[in-house]
Amino acid sequence: MGRKTHTREQSQEDFEELERQVYEAFLARGWIIPQTEGDVSRTEAEMATEDNQELPLAMRDPYTLLRRAFDTRPKVLALTPVLQETPELLARAAREGKDIPPDIEERMRHDREMAERKAENDH
């Protein structure tokens, strides 16, 4: 049985043809923007034949859309510990179970008390 052998030039030509076909397919689907003047002209001609609608005024200014996206704040819920000891256990877990020196532990206790007071005053 005869076996086809490809030369290096044929393989390169096959690859370039495949690359062109992929590019054309992506361009046709709108997955990439036109890269050449010919691509732009062809895309504009296709758009002229399609039934395109104008964007609403609110969507024509990209900066308005970006501001709206930045002004939207995600909803963040505060987690409440199930057990009274949970914050202390989490603090120790963050230190990989190592002993905490007494001065650091005192500072942590003080910081926690200040945070709790601040939280009570805010509510």
Backbone as XML, in Angstrom:
<?xml version="1.0"?>
<chain id="A" units="angstrom">
  <residue number="1" name="MET">
    <atom name="N" x="0.844" y="-1.164" z="0.000"/>
    <atom name="CA" x="0.000" y="0.000" z="0.000"/>
    <atom name="C" x="0.894" y="1.233" z="0.000"/>
  </residue>
  <residue number="2" name="GLY">
    <atom name="N" x="0.563" y="2.165" z="-0.825"/>
    <atom name="CA" x="1.347" y="3.396" z="-0.904"/>
    <atom name="C" x="1.036" y="4.314" z="0.256"/>
  </residue>
  <residue number="3" name="ARG">
    <atom name="N" x="2.031" y="4.852" z="0.820"/>
    <atom name="CA" x="1.871" y="5.759" z="1.945"/>
    <atom name="C" x="2.257" y="7.163" z="1.508"/>
  </residue>
  <residue number="4" name="LYS">
    <atom name="N" x="1.390" y="8.125" z="1.821"/>
    <atom name="CA" x="1.689" y="9.500" z="1.447"/>
    <atom name="C" x="2.791" y="10.037" z="2.337"/>
  </residue>
  <residue number="5" name="THR">
    <atom name="N" x="3.708" y="10.674" z="1.737"/>
    <atom name="CA" x="4.736" y="11.340" z="2.518"/>
    <atom name="C" x="4.616" y="12.832" z="2.266"/>
  </residue>
  <residue number="6" name="HIS">
    <atom name="N" x="4.697" y="13.569" z="3.309"/>
    <atom name="CA" x="4.620" y="15.020" z="3.214"/>
    <atom name="C" x="6.025" y="15.588" z="3.318"/>
  </residue>
  <residue number="7" name="THR">
    <atom name="N" x="6.254" y="16.499" z="2.471"/>
    <atom name="CA" x="7.522" y="17.205" z="2.604"/>
    <atom name="C" x="7.321" y="18.326" z="3.606"/>
  </residue>
  <residue number="8" name="ARG">
    <atom name="N" x="8.384" y="18.881" z="4.034"/>
    <atom name="CA" x="8.321" y="19.979" z="4.988"/>
    <atom name="C" x="7.538" y="21.161" z="4.398"/>
  </residue>
  <residue number="9" name="GLU">
    <atom name="N" x="7.709" y="21.424" z="3.104"/>
    <atom name="CA" x="7.002" y="22.526" z="2.454"/>
    <atom name="C" x="5.505" y="22.271" z="2.418"/>
  </residue>
  <residue number="10" name="GLN">
    <atom name="N" x="5.116" y="21.012" z="2.148"/>
    <atom name="CA" x="3.693" y="20.683" z="2.126"/>
    <atom name="C" x="3.086" y="20.841" z="3.511"/>
  </residue>
  <residue number="11" name="SER">
    <atom name="N" x="3.796" y="20.397" z="4.524"/>
    <atom name="CA" x="3.300" y="20.522" z="5.887"/>
    <atom name="C" x="3.118" y="21.986" z="6.261"/>
  </residue>
  <residue number="12" name="GLN">
    <atom name="N" x="4.072" y="22.819" z="5.880"/>
    <atom name="CA" x="3.978" y="24.251" z="6.159"/>
    <atom name="C" x="2.784" y="24.865" z="5.436"/>
  </residue>
  <residue number="13" name="GLU">
    <atom name="N" x="2.582" y="24.476" z="4.171"/>
    <atom name="CA" x="1.441" y="24.976" z="3.408"/>
    <atom name="C" x="0.126" y="24.521" z="4.035"/>
  </residue>
  <residue number="14" name="ASP">
    <atom name="N" x="0.066" y="23.261" z="4.471"/>
    <atom name="CA" x="-1.139" y="22.745" z="5.131"/>
    <atom name="C" x="-1.429" y="23.530" z="6.409"/>
  </residue>
  <residue number="15" name="PHE">
    <atom name="N" x="-0.393" y="23.792" z="7.174"/>
    <atom name="CA" x="-0.553" y="24.532" z="8.419"/>
    <atom name="C" x="-1.045" y="25.947" z="8.145"/>
  </residue>
  <residue number="16" name="GLU">
    <atom name="N" x="-0.468" y="26.604" z="7.158"/>
    <atom name="CA" x="-0.881" y="27.970" z="6.826"/>
    <atom name="C" x="-2.321" y="28.006" z="6.329"/>
  </residue>
  <residue number="17" name="GLU">
    <atom name="N" x="-2.731" y="26.982" z="5.571"/>
    <atom name="CA" x="-4.117" y="26.907" z="5.099"/>
    <atom name="C" x="-5.069" y="26.697" z="6.279"/>
  </residue>
  <residue number="18" name="LEU">
    <atom name="N" x="-4.694" y="25.823" z="7.194"/>
    <atom name="CA" x="-5.508" y="25.599" z="8.388"/>
    <atom name="C" x="-5.613" y="26.879" z="9.207"/>
  </residue>
  <residue number="19" name="GLU">
    <atom name="N" x="-4.505" y="27.559" z="9.375"/>
    <atom name="CA" x="-4.499" y="28.806" z="10.136"/>
    <atom name="C" x="-5.419" y="29.842" z="9.476"/>
  </residue>
  <residue number="20" name="ARG">
    <atom name="N" x="-5.396" y="29.939" z="8.155"/>
    <atom name="CA" x="-6.252" y="30.868" z="7.436"/>
    <atom name="C" x="-7.724" y="30.516" z="7.634"/>
  </residue>
  <residue number="21" name="GLN">
    <atom name="N" x="-8.037" y="29.205" z="7.562"/>
    <atom name="CA" x="-9.420" y="28.766" z="7.735"/>
    <atom name="C" x="-9.927" y="29.075" z="9.150"/>
  </residue>
  <residue number="22" name="VAL">
    <atom name="N" x="-9.086" y="28.843" z="10.130"/>
    <atom name="CA" x="-9.478" y="29.139" z="11.515"/>
    <atom name="C" x="-9.711" y="30.638" z="11.677"/>
  </residue>
  <residue number="23" name="TYR">
    <atom name="N" x="-8.794" y="31.441" z="11.123"/>
    <atom name="CA" x="-8.934" y="32.896" z="11.202"/>
    <atom name="C" x="-10.247" y="33.343" z="10.566"/>
  </residue>
  <residue number="24" name="GLU">
    <atom name="N" x="-10.548" y="32.830" z="9.368"/>
    <atom name="CA" x="-11.777" y="33.200" z="8.669"/>
    <atom name="C" x="-13.015" y="32.784" z="9.470"/>
  </residue>
  <residue number="25" name="ALA">
    <atom name="N" x="-12.963" y="31.605" z="10.072"/>
    <atom name="CA" x="-14.102" y="31.135" z="10.866"/>
    <atom name="C" x="-14.312" y="32.020" z="12.100"/>
  </residue>
  <residue number="26" name="PHE">
    <atom name="N" x="-13.225" y="32.351" z="12.783"/>
    <atom name="CA" x="-13.326" y="33.222" z="13.960"/>
    <atom name="C" x="-13.852" y="34.593" z="13.566"/>
  </residue>
  <residue number="27" name="LEU">
    <atom name="N" x="-13.365" y="35.106" z="12.457"/>
    <atom name="CA" x="-13.787" y="36.417" z="11.967"/>
    <atom name="C" x="-15.275" y="36.395" z="11.622"/>
  </residue>
  <residue number="28" name="ALA">
    <atom name="N" x="-15.712" y="35.342" z="10.956"/>
    <atom name="CA" x="-17.118" y="35.227" z="10.557"/>
    <atom name="C" x="-18.040" y="35.158" z="11.769"/>
  </residue>
  <residue number="29" name="ARG">
    <atom name="N" x="-17.587" y="34.530" z="12.839"/>
    <atom name="CA" x="-18.410" y="34.411" z="14.039"/>
    <atom name="C" x="-18.318" y="35.635" z="14.947"/>
  </residue>
  <residue number="30" name="GLY">
    <atom name="N" x="-17.397" y="36.536" z="14.631"/>
    <atom name="CA" x="-17.235" y="37.727" z="15.466"/>
    <atom name="C" x="-16.410" y="37.472" z="16.705"/>
  </residue>
  <residue number="31" name="TRP">
    <atom name="N" x="-15.655" y="36.382" z="16.724"/>
    <atom name="CA" x="-14.836" y="36.039" z="17.893"/>
    <atom name="C" x="-13.537" y="36.830" z="17.938"/>
  </residue>
  <residue number="32" name="ILE">
    <atom name="N" x="-13.154" y="37.406" z="16.797"/>
    <atom name="CA" x="-12.002" y="38.304" z="16.753"/>
    <atom name="C" x="-12.392" y="39.519" z="15.930"/>
  </residue>
  <residue number="33" name="ILE">
    <atom name="N" x="-11.683" y="40.615" z="16.147"/>
    <atom name="CA" x="-11.987" y="41.818" z="15.383"/>
    <atom name="C" x="-11.242" y="41.768" z="14.056"/>
  </residue>
  <residue number="34" name="PRO">
    <atom name="N" x="-11.763" y="42.439" z="13.040"/>
    <atom name="CA" x="-11.083" y="42.467" z="11.741"/>
    <atom name="C" x="-9.662" y="43.017" z="11.883"/>
  </residue>
  <residue number="35" name="GLN">
    <atom name="N" x="-8.712" y="42.398" z="11.176"/>
    <atom name="CA" x="-7.307" y="42.751" z="11.313"/>
    <atom name="C" x="-6.772" y="43.563" z="10.128"/>
  </residue>
  <residue number="36" name="THR">
    <atom name="N" x="-7.357" y="43.408" z="8.965"/>
    <atom name="CA" x="-6.844" y="44.071" z="7.769"/>
    <atom name="C" x="-7.920" y="44.988" z="7.194"/>
  </residue>
  <residue number="37" name="GLU">
    <atom name="N" x="-7.502" y="45.841" z="6.266"/>
    <atom name="CA" x="-8.476" y="46.731" z="5.616"/>
    <atom name="C" x="-9.542" y="45.918" z="4.890"/>
  </residue>
  <residue number="38" name="GLY">
    <atom name="N" x="-9.117" y="44.833" z="4.243"/>
    <atom name="CA" x="-10.066" y="43.969" z="3.543"/>
    <atom name="C" x="-11.077" y="43.355" z="4.496"/>
  </residue>
  <residue number="39" name="ASP">
    <atom name="N" x="-10.590" y="42.911" z="5.664"/>
    <atom name="CA" x="-11.489" y="42.333" z="6.673"/>
    <atom name="C" x="-12.495" y="43.376" z="7.147"/>
  </residue>
  <residue number="40" name="VAL">
    <atom name="N" x="-12.016" y="44.599" z="7.383"/>
    <atom name="CA" x="-12.900" y="45.670" z="7.850"/>
    <atom name="C" x="-13.954" y="45.969" z="6.791"/>
  </residue>
  <residue number="41" name="SER">
    <atom name="N" x="-13.527" y="46.099" z="5.543"/>
    <atom name="CA" x="-14.475" y="46.388" z="4.452"/>
    <atom name="C" x="-15.523" y="45.287" z="4.334"/>
  </residue>
  <residue number="42" name="ARG">
    <atom name="N" x="-15.071" y="44.036" z="4.392"/>
    <atom name="CA" x="-16.003" y="42.903" z="4.288"/>
    <atom name="C" x="-16.977" y="42.899" z="5.468"/>
  </residue>
  <residue number="43" name="THR">
    <atom name="N" x="-16.494" y="43.168" z="6.652"/>
    <atom name="CA" x="-17.348" y="43.188" z="7.842"/>
    <atom name="C" x="-18.353" y="44.327" z="7.767"/>
  </residue>
  <residue number="44" name="GLU">
    <atom name="N" x="-17.889" y="45.500" z="7.316"/>
    <atom name="CA" x="-18.817" y="46.629" z="7.163"/>
    <atom name="C" x="-19.900" y="46.314" z="6.143"/>
  </residue>
  <residue number="45" name="ALA">
    <atom name="N" x="-19.532" y="45.659" z="5.036"/>
    <atom name="CA" x="-20.516" y="45.291" z="4.016"/>
    <atom name="C" x="-21.535" y="44.308" z="4.583"/>
  </residue>
  <residue number="46" name="GLU">
    <atom name="N" x="-21.081" y="43.349" z="5.376"/>
    <atom name="CA" x="-21.995" y="42.387" z="6.002"/>
    <atom name="C" x="-22.919" y="43.087" z="6.984"/>
  </residue>
  <residue number="47" name="MET">
    <atom name="N" x="-22.368" y="44.032" z="7.741"/>
    <atom name="CA" x="-23.184" y="44.751" z="8.719"/>
    <atom name="C" x="-24.237" y="45.614" z="8.041"/>
  </residue>
  <residue number="48" name="ALA">
    <atom name="N" x="-23.919" y="46.139" z="6.856"/>
    <atom name="CA" x="-24.868" y="46.989" z="6.143"/>
    <atom name="C" x="-26.079" y="46.195" z="5.681"/>
  </residue>
  <residue number="49" name="THR">
    <atom name="N" x="-25.906" y="44.911" z="5.408"/>
    <atom name="CA" x="-27.020" y="44.090" z="4.933"/>
    <atom name="C" x="-27.837" y="43.520" z="6.084"/>
  </residue>
  <residue number="50" name="GLU">
    <atom name="N" x="-27.294" y="43.529" z="7.289"/>
    <atom name="CA" x="-28.014" y="42.970" z="8.439"/>
    <atom name="C" x="-28.982" y="43.990" z="9.014"/>
  </residue>
  <residue number="51" name="ASP">
    <atom name="N" x="-29.957" y="43.483" z="9.748"/>
    <atom name="CA" x="-30.935" y="44.339" z="10.408"/>
    <atom name="C" x="-30.400" y="44.688" z="11.797"/>
  </residue>
  <residue number="52" name="ASN">
    <atom name="N" x="-29.581" y="45.729" z="11.860"/>
    <atom name="CA" x="-28.984" y="46.149" z="13.122"/>
    <atom name="C" x="-29.815" y="47.257" z="13.753"/>
  </residue>
  <residue number="53" name="GLN">
    <atom name="N" x="-29.910" y="47.223" z="15.065"/>
    <atom name="CA" x="-30.642" y="48.251" z="15.787"/>
    <atom name="C" x="-29.636" y="49.181" z="16.457"/>
  </residue>
  <residue number="54" name="GLU">
    <atom name="N" x="-30.025" y="50.436" z="16.574"/>
    <atom name="CA" x="-29.179" y="51.408" z="17.259"/>
    <atom name="C" x="-29.168" y="51.092" z="18.752"/>
  </residue>
  <residue number="55" name="LEU">
    <atom name="N" x="-28.029" y="51.366" z="19.383"/>
    <atom name="CA" x="-27.948" y="51.210" z="20.830"/>
    <atom name="C" x="-28.788" y="52.278" z="21.516"/>
  </residue>
  <residue number="56" name="PRO">
    <atom name="N" x="-29.390" y="51.950" z="22.653"/>
    <atom name="CA" x="-30.085" y="52.996" z="23.415"/>
    <atom name="C" x="-29.076" y="54.063" z="23.850"/>
  </residue>
  <residue number="57" name="LEU">
    <atom name="N" x="-29.547" y="55.274" z="24.049"/>
    <atom name="CA" x="-28.661" y="56.370" z="24.435"/>
    <atom name="C" x="-27.842" y="56.036" z="25.680"/>
  </residue>
  <residue number="58" name="ALA">
    <atom name="N" x="-28.457" y="55.356" z="26.630"/>
    <atom name="CA" x="-27.770" y="55.040" z="27.886"/>
    <atom name="C" x="-26.580" y="54.114" z="27.677"/>
  </residue>
  <residue number="59" name="MET">
    <atom name="N" x="-26.550" y="53.398" z="26.557"/>
    <atom name="CA" x="-25.462" y="52.446" z="26.327"/>
    <atom name="C" x="-24.422" y="52.945" z="25.326"/>
  </residue>
  <residue number="60" name="ARG">
    <atom name="N" x="-24.604" y="54.121" z="24.773"/>
    <atom name="CA" x="-23.674" y="54.614" z="23.763"/>
    <atom name="C" x="-22.374" y="55.150" z="24.344"/>
  </residue>
  <residue number="61" name="ASP">
    <atom name="N" x="-22.415" y="55.614" z="25.568"/>
    <atom name="CA" x="-21.216" y="56.164" z="26.197"/>
    <atom name="C" x="-20.547" y="55.071" z="27.031"/>
  </residue>
  <residue number="62" name="PRO">
    <atom name="N" x="-19.365" y="54.597" z="26.620"/>
    <atom name="CA" x="-18.717" y="53.510" z="27.365"/>
    <atom name="C" x="-18.334" y="53.919" z="28.784"/>
  </residue>
  <residue number="63" name="TYR">
    <atom name="N" x="-18.055" y="55.192" z="28.998"/>
    <atom name="CA" x="-17.656" y="55.639" z="30.332"/>
    <atom name="C" x="-18.823" y="55.570" z="31.315"/>
  </residue>
  <residue number="64" name="THR">
    <atom name="N" x="-20.024" y="55.809" z="30.822"/>
    <atom name="CA" x="-21.205" y="55.666" z="31.673"/>
    <atom name="C" x="-21.370" y="54.223" z="32.104"/>
  </residue>
  <residue number="65" name="LEU">
    <atom name="N" x="-21.172" y="53.310" z="31.166"/>
    <atom name="CA" x="-21.285" y="51.891" z="31.505"/>
    <atom name="C" x="-20.214" y="51.474" z="32.510"/>
  </residue>
  <residue number="66" name="LEU">
    <atom name="N" x="-18.992" y="51.955" z="32.309"/>
    <atom name="CA" x="-17.916" y="51.616" z="33.244"/>
    <atom name="C" x="-18.190" y="52.182" z="34.631"/>
  </residue>
  <residue number="67" name="ARG">
    <atom name="N" x="-18.668" y="53.426" z="34.697"/>
    <atom name="CA" x="-18.988" y="54.019" z="36.007"/>
    <atom name="C" x="-20.069" y="53.206" z="36.702"/>
  </residue>
  <residue number="68" name="ARG">
    <atom name="N" x="-21.069" y="52.788" z="35.938"/>
    <atom name="CA" x="-22.151" y="51.995" z="36.513"/>
    <atom name="C" x="-21.609" y="50.677" z="37.079"/>
  </residue>
  <residue number="69" name="ALA">
    <atom name="N" x="-20.664" y="50.073" z="36.357"/>
    <atom name="CA" x="-20.086" y="48.815" z="36.828"/>
    <atom name="C" x="-19.278" y="49.030" z="38.103"/>
  </residue>
  <residue number="70" name="PHE">
    <atom name="N" x="-18.537" y="50.138" z="38.171"/>
    <atom name="CA" x="-17.722" y="50.403" z="39.360"/>
    <atom name="C" x="-18.571" y="50.833" z="40.549"/>
  </residue>
  <residue number="71" name="ASP">
    <atom name="N" x="-19.712" y="51.466" z="40.287"/>
    <atom name="CA" x="-20.574" y="51.920" z="41.375"/>
    <atom name="C" x="-21.368" y="50.779" z="41.993"/>
  </residue>
  <residue number="72" name="THR">
    <atom name="N" x="-21.504" y="49.690" z="41.284"/>
    <atom name="CA" x="-22.245" y="48.543" z="41.796"/>
    <atom name="C" x="-21.389" y="47.814" z="42.813"/>
  </residue>
  <residue number="73" name="ARG">
    <atom name="N" x="-21.873" y="47.726" z="43.998"/>
    <atom name="CA" x="-21.142" y="47.055" z="45.073"/>
    <atom name="C" x="-21.723" y="45.656" z="45.291"/>
  </residue>
  <residue number="74" name="PRO">
    <atom name="N" x="-20.862" y="44.669" z="45.386"/>
    <atom name="CA" x="-21.389" y="43.330" z="45.674"/>
    <atom name="C" x="-21.923" y="43.267" z="47.099"/>
  </residue>
  <residue number="75" name="LYS">
    <atom name="N" x="-22.911" y="42.452" z="47.287"/>
    <atom name="CA" x="-23.455" y="42.274" z="48.634"/>
    <atom name="C" x="-22.536" y="41.352" z="49.416"/>
  </residue>
  <residue number="76" name="VAL">
    <atom name="N" x="-22.066" y="41.842" z="50.537"/>
    <atom name="CA" x="-21.173" y="41.068" z="51.375"/>
    <atom name="C" x="-21.868" y="40.839" z="52.707"/>
  </residue>
  <residue number="77" name="LEU">
    <atom name="N" x="-21.960" y="39.607" z="53.088"/>
    <atom name="CA" x="-22.594" y="39.269" z="54.346"/>
    <atom name="C" x="-21.531" y="38.967" z="55.394"/>
  </residue>
  <residue number="78" name="ALA">
    <atom name="N" x="-21.721" y="39.486" z="56.582"/>
    <atom name="CA" x="-20.800" y="39.198" z="57.674"/>
    <atom name="C" x="-21.123" y="37.816" z="58.226"/>
  </residue>
  <residue number="79" name="LEU">
    <atom name="N" x="-20.105" y="37.027" z="58.412"/>
    <atom name="CA" x="-20.295" y="35.703" z="58.980"/>
    <atom name="C" x="-20.287" y="35.805" z="60.499"/>
  </residue>
  <residue number="80" name="THR">
    <atom name="N" x="-21.250" y="35.167" z="61.104"/>
    <atom name="CA" x="-21.283" y="35.166" z="62.559"/>
    <atom name="C" x="-20.785" y="33.811" z="63.039"/>
  </residue>
  <residue number="81" name="PRO">
    <atom name="N" x="-19.878" y="33.808" z="64.015"/>
    <atom name="CA" x="-19.336" y="32.542" z="64.504"/>
    <atom name="C" x="-20.405" y="31.693" z="65.169"/>
  </residue>
  <residue number="82" name="VAL">
    <atom name="N" x="-20.305" y="30.395" z="64.962"/>
    <atom name="CA" x="-21.252" y="29.463" z="65.551"/>
    <atom name="C" x="-20.952" y="29.284" z="67.040"/>
  </residue>
  <residue number="83" name="LEU">
    <atom name="N" x="-19.684" y="29.176" z="67.337"/>
    <atom name="CA" x="-19.261" y="29.002" z="68.728"/>
    <atom name="C" x="-18.588" y="30.275" z="69.218"/>
  </residue>
  <residue number="84" name="GLN">
    <atom name="N" x="-18.617" y="30.493" z="70.501"/>
    <atom name="CA" x="-17.981" y="31.666" z="71.092"/>
    <atom name="C" x="-16.470" y="31.637" z="70.871"/>
  </residue>
  <residue number="85" name="GLU">
    <atom name="N" x="-15.888" y="30.444" z="70.847"/>
    <atom name="CA" x="-14.433" y="30.320" z="70.739"/>
    <atom name="C" x="-13.942" y="30.396" z="69.290"/>
  </residue>
  <residue number="86" name="THR">
    <atom name="N" x="-14.823" y="30.451" z="68.333"/>
    <atom name="CA" x="-14.422" y="30.392" z="66.929"/>
    <atom name="C" x="-13.367" y="31.422" z="66.544"/>
  </residue>
  <residue number="87" name="PRO">
    <atom name="N" x="-13.527" y="32.721" z="66.866"/>
    <atom name="CA" x="-12.496" y="33.688" z="66.464"/>
    <atom name="C" x="-11.122" y="33.356" z="67.030"/>
  </residue>
  <residue number="88" name="GLU">
    <atom name="N" x="-11.097" y="32.920" z="68.274"/>
    <atom name="CA" x="-9.808" y="32.581" z="68.893"/>
    <atom name="C" x="-9.198" y="31.358" z="68.206"/>
  </residue>
  <residue number="89" name="LEU">
    <atom name="N" x="-10.020" y="30.372" z="67.899"/>
    <atom name="CA" x="-9.510" y="29.174" z="67.230"/>
    <atom name="C" x="-9.006" y="29.510" z="65.826"/>
  </residue>
  <residue number="90" name="LEU">
    <atom name="N" x="-9.708" y="30.384" z="65.138"/>
    <atom name="CA" x="-9.252" y="30.780" z="63.808"/>
    <atom name="C" x="-7.940" y="31.543" z="63.869"/>
  </residue>
  <residue number="91" name="ALA">
    <atom name="N" x="-7.803" y="32.408" z="64.868"/>
    <atom name="CA" x="-6.557" y="33.165" z="65.022"/>
    <atom name="C" x="-5.393" y="32.221" z="65.276"/>
  </residue>
  <residue number="92" name="ARG">
    <atom name="N" x="-5.625" y="31.202" z="66.081"/>
    <atom name="CA" x="-4.556" y="30.239" z="66.367"/>
    <atom name="C" x="-4.267" y="29.377" z="65.129"/>
  </residue>
  <residue number="93" name="ALA">
    <atom name="N" x="-5.298" y="29.022" z="64.396"/>
    <atom name="CA" x="-5.097" y="28.221" z="63.185"/>
    <atom name="C" x="-4.288" y="29.000" z="62.156"/>
  </residue>
  <residue number="94" name="ALA">
    <atom name="N" x="-4.491" y="30.306" z="62.113"/>
    <atom name="CA" x="-3.734" y="31.123" z="61.171"/>
    <atom name="C" x="-2.251" y="31.127" z="61.509"/>
  </residue>
  <residue number="95" name="ARG">
    <atom name="N" x="-1.938" y="30.837" z="62.753"/>
    <atom name="CA" x="-0.529" y="30.771" z="63.174"/>
    <atom name="C" x="-0.019" y="29.332" z="63.173"/>
  </residue>
  <residue number="96" name="GLU">
    <atom name="N" x="-0.743" y="28.465" z="62.479"/>
    <atom name="CA" x="-0.372" y="27.065" z="62.306"/>
    <atom name="C" x="-0.170" y="26.343" z="63.642"/>
  </residue>
  <residue number="97" name="GLY">
    <atom name="N" x="-0.978" y="26.700" z="64.614"/>
    <atom name="CA" x="-0.948" y="26.011" z="65.896"/>
    <atom name="C" x="0.235" y="26.351" z="66.779"/>
  </residue>
  <residue number="98" name="LYS">
    <atom name="N" x="1.066" y="27.277" z="66.373"/>
    <atom name="CA" x="2.234" y="27.640" z="67.180"/>
    <atom name="C" x="1.799" y="28.441" z="68.397"/>
  </residue>
  <residue number="99" name="ASP">
    <atom name="N" x="2.603" y="28.387" z="69.436"/>
    <atom name="CA" x="2.319" y="29.171" z="70.634"/>
    <atom name="C" x="2.426" y="30.657" z="70.322"/>
  </residue>
  <residue number="100" name="ILE">
    <atom name="N" x="1.531" y="31.411" z="70.941"/>
    <atom name="CA" x="1.542" y="32.848" z="70.753"/>
    <atom name="C" x="2.171" y="33.461" z="71.998"/>
  </residue>
  <residue number="101" name="PRO">
    <atom name="N" x="3.186" y="34.290" z="71.838"/>
    <atom name="CA" x="3.806" y="34.935" z="73.007"/>
    <atom name="C" x="2.772" y="35.759" z="73.773"/>
  </residue>
  <residue number="102" name="PRO">
    <atom name="N" x="2.924" y="35.866" z="75.097"/>
    <atom name="CA" x="1.928" y="36.576" z="75.925"/>
    <atom name="C" x="1.688" y="38.022" z="75.487"/>
  </residue>
  <residue number="103" name="ASP">
    <atom name="N" x="2.741" y="38.738" z="75.077"/>
    <atom name="CA" x="2.536" y="40.137" z="74.682"/>
    <atom name="C" x="1.700" y="40.231" z="73.399"/>
  </residue>
  <residue number="104" name="ILE">
    <atom name="N" x="1.909" y="39.285" z="72.475"/>
    <atom name="CA" x="1.115" y="39.267" z="71.236"/>
    <atom name="C" x="-0.327" y="38.886" z="71.552"/>
  </residue>
  <residue number="105" name="GLU">
    <atom name="N" x="-0.502" y="37.918" z="72.426"/>
    <atom name="CA" x="-1.849" y="37.492" z="72.806"/>
    <atom name="C" x="-2.602" y="38.646" z="73.471"/>
  </residue>
  <residue number="106" name="GLU">
    <atom name="N" x="-1.915" y="39.415" z="74.312"/>
    <atom name="CA" x="-2.538" y="40.563" z="74.962"/>
    <atom name="C" x="-2.933" y="41.622" z="73.930"/>
  </residue>
  <residue number="107" name="ARG">
    <atom name="N" x="-2.051" y="41.853" z="72.950"/>
    <atom name="CA" x="-2.354" y="42.826" z="71.900"/>
    <atom name="C" x="-3.546" y="42.357" z="71.066"/>
  </residue>
  <residue number="108" name="MET">
    <atom name="N" x="-3.622" y="41.052" z="70.784"/>
    <atom name="CA" x="-4.754" y="40.498" z="70.034"/>
    <atom name="C" x="-6.059" y="40.694" z="70.811"/>
  </residue>
  <residue number="109" name="ARG">
    <atom name="N" x="-6.002" y="40.428" z="72.101"/>
    <atom name="CA" x="-7.181" y="40.576" z="72.957"/>
    <atom name="C" x="-7.644" y="42.040" z="72.951"/>
  </residue>
  <residue number="110" name="HIS">
    <atom name="N" x="-6.669" y="42.949" z="73.103"/>
    <atom name="CA" x="-6.977" y="44.379" z="73.095"/>
    <atom name="C" x="-7.587" y="44.794" z="71.746"/>
  </residue>
  <residue number="111" name="ASP">
    <atom name="N" x="-6.992" y="44.339" z="70.643"/>
    <atom name="CA" x="-7.508" y="44.673" z="69.309"/>
    <atom name="C" x="-8.926" y="44.150" z="69.124"/>
  </residue>
  <residue number="112" name="ARG">
    <atom name="N" x="-9.179" y="42.936" z="69.604"/>
    <atom name="CA" x="-10.513" y="42.354" z="69.486"/>
    <atom name="C" x="-11.522" y="43.185" z="70.266"/>
  </residue>
  <residue number="113" name="GLU">
    <atom name="N" x="-11.163" y="43.573" z="71.504"/>
    <atom name="CA" x="-12.072" y="44.388" z="72.310"/>
    <atom name="C" x="-12.376" y="45.716" z="71.632"/>
  </residue>
  <residue number="114" name="MET">
    <atom name="N" x="-11.350" y="46.331" z="71.053"/>
    <atom name="CA" x="-11.547" y="47.608" z="70.357"/>
    <atom name="C" x="-12.464" y="47.424" z="69.144"/>
  </residue>
  <residue number="115" name="ALA">
    <atom name="N" x="-12.278" y="46.343" z="68.416"/>
    <atom name="CA" x="-13.115" y="46.076" z="67.242"/>
    <atom name="C" x="-14.558" y="45.829" z="67.664"/>
  </residue>
  <residue number="116" name="GLU">
    <atom name="N" x="-14.754" y="45.102" z="68.752"/>
    <atom name="CA" x="-16.114" y="44.834" z="69.224"/>
    <atom name="C" x="-16.786" y="46.122" z="69.685"/>
  </residue>
  <residue number="117" name="ARG">
    <atom name="N" x="-16.049" y="46.981" z="70.387"/>
    <atom name="CA" x="-16.611" y="48.268" z="70.823"/>
    <atom name="C" x="-16.996" y="49.118" z="69.618"/>
  </residue>
  <residue number="118" name="LYS">
    <atom name="N" x="-16.122" y="49.141" z="68.640"/>
    <atom name="CA" x="-16.381" y="49.925" z="67.429"/>
    <atom name="C" x="-17.628" y="49.385" z="66.732"/>
  </residue>
  <residue number="119" name="ALA">
    <atom name="N" x="-17.758" y="48.061" z="66.658"/>
    <atom name="CA" x="-18.918" y="47.450" z="66.023"/>
    <atom name="C" x="-20.197" y="47.797" z="66.783"/>
  </residue>
  <residue number="120" name="GLU">
    <atom name="N" x="-20.137" y="47.811" z="68.118"/>
    <atom name="CA" x="-21.310" y="48.157" z="68.919"/>
    <atom name="C" x="-21.699" y="49.610" z="68.702"/>
  </residue>
  <residue number="121" name="ASN">
    <atom name="N" x="-20.704" y="50.489" z="68.592"/>
    <atom name="CA" x="-20.973" y="51.912" z="68.398"/>
    <atom name="C" x="-21.542" y="52.195" z="66.997"/>
  </residue>
  <residue number="122" name="ASP">
    <atom name="N" x="-21.136" y="51.382" z="66.005"/>
    <atom name="CA" x="-21.604" y="51.575" z="64.636"/>
    <atom name="C" x="-23.061" y="51.149" z="64.472"/>
  </residue>
  <residue number="123" name="HIS">
    <atom name="N" x="-23.508" y="50.256" z="65.314"/>
    <atom name="CA" x="-24.880" y="49.751" z="65.172"/>
    <atom name="C" x="-25.758" y="50.540" z="66.028"/>
  </residue>
</chain>
